[in-house]
Amino acid sequence: MTRPANPTCFPACSIHLDDPSRLAIEMLEAKGFSYGDLIARAGRMANVLVERGVKPATGLRRQTEKSVPGLVLYLATVRAGAVYLPLNTAYTLTELDYFISDAEPSLVVCDPSKAKVFAAIAAKVGAKVETLGADGKGSLTDAAARAKPDFNTVGARQ
């Protein structure tokens, strides 16, 4: 018997969450993040992704350092039903150009220090560029701070 595919794993994971205040991520020298925090942050960011043209089954390219904000971006991408395509931070400009041009993403997310380089590459395929630093600073998190935390996750049963 074949079960129908679920477009995202987020609904399956979050539906069994009995206590959103439980600690999800512990930080060494900072306040941790609860599951509720992650869900709300991912909802805000998912709203921004959709506003920026990210649609289910479309690609989002990302080259940022591994961080909690990067994890939130991943969760937001999954909630939006989009395809999360990470780029190695060691890629050369030629490699970045190839991978972005080949995938034709609607949005590219990069470290704020690399925004100009990514803007030139993304323009070739008509993609928008947002920034997200490992410290959580960037245009994407600025926009997410103003967005609503509620988001109807793609693939979730209503």
N, C-alpha and C positions, 0 to 999 in steps of 0.2 A: 504494500500500500504506500503510495506516494503522498506525502503531506504537501499542501500548498506552501510555496516559499514565502517567507516573511521578508519584506523589503529591507527591514532594519532589525538589528538585534536590540536596539534601545528599549522598545516596549517590553520585550521579554525580560530584560534585566530590571527595569524600573518598576514593573508591576508587582514584583515580589518584595519590594522594599517596605519593611514593616515600620521602620523608624527613620524618617528623613534627617533627624538630628544626629544620627550616628556618625562618628568620625570616618571619613572616607580616605582622606590624605593627611598624614601627619607631617608637619614641617619641623625642621630642627630648631630654627631660630625665629619662627613666625607662627601666627595663628594657623591652625589647620583648617581643612575644608570638610564640611559635612556633606552627606549625599544630597541633602536638600539644597545646599549652596551650589553644588555642581550641576544639579538639574536646573536650577534657576539661571545660573550663568550660561549654561548651554542653551537654554530657551531664549535668553536675551540675544546671544550671539547668532542663534539660528534665525531669529527674526531679522537681524542685520544681513545675514547671508542671503536670505530670500529677497530683501530689499535691494541687494546688489546684483540680483539676477541669477542666483544659484537656484536651480530647479532639480527635482528628483531625476536621478540618473545622469546629471551633468557633472563635469569634473571640476574640482577645486584643487589647484596646485599650491603647495605650501613648502616654503623653505624657512624654517625657524629653528631655533635651538629647542631641545627637549625641555619642557617646563610644564607647570600646571596650566598656564594660559594656553599652551599648545595642546594639552589634553582636552581642555574646554573646547577649543576649536575642533578637535576630532569629534567630540560628542555632539557639537552643534551640527557638524557636517552630516553625521549619521542621522540625527533627528530630522534634518532637512531632506534626507533620502538621497543625498548627493554622493559622488564618488570622491573619496579622500586620497589624493595622490601626493605623497611626501617627496620632496627633493633633498638629496644629500647636501649638507652644508659645504662639502668639499668640491662640489661640481664647479667646473670652469664655466666661463661665459658661453662658450660654444656648446657645452653640454646642456646648460640651462636653456639656451635658445632652442636647441633640438627638442628637449622634453616638453617645453611649454608649447612650441609650435606644433608638435606632433599630437598632443592631447587636446589642443584648442579649448582650454578651460574658460569658464565664464568669469572666474575670479582667481587671482594669484595673491597669496599672502606671504609677506616676507618681513624680515627684520627692518626696522625703520632706517638703519644705516645703509640699506641696499635698495631703497625705494626707487631711486632714479634709474639704476641699472635695470630693475625689474619692469619699470614703467615702459622703457624703450622696447624690451622684449615682448611684453604683454600687448603693447599697441599693435604689433604685427598681426595678432589674432583677434583683436577687439576685446581683450579681457580687461577687466578693472583690476586695480591693485589696491590692497589694503595692507597696513603694517601691524605687526604684533611682535613685541620684544619679549625676551625671556623674563624680563621684569614685569611684564603685563602692560607696558605702555605701548601705545600705538593708535592708529586711526580706527582699527577694528574694535579695540576695547573702549575707546572714547565713544564710538557709536553705540556699542552694546550697553554702556552705562545709562544711555537715554532710552533704551528699548524696553519693551514689556517682557517680563520673565515667562509669561504664558506662551506656549507654542504647541500647536497640534502636530505632534510627531508623525511623520509620514509612516504609514504602516501600522499605526496604533489603532486598536479597536476603540471606537467612540462609545 
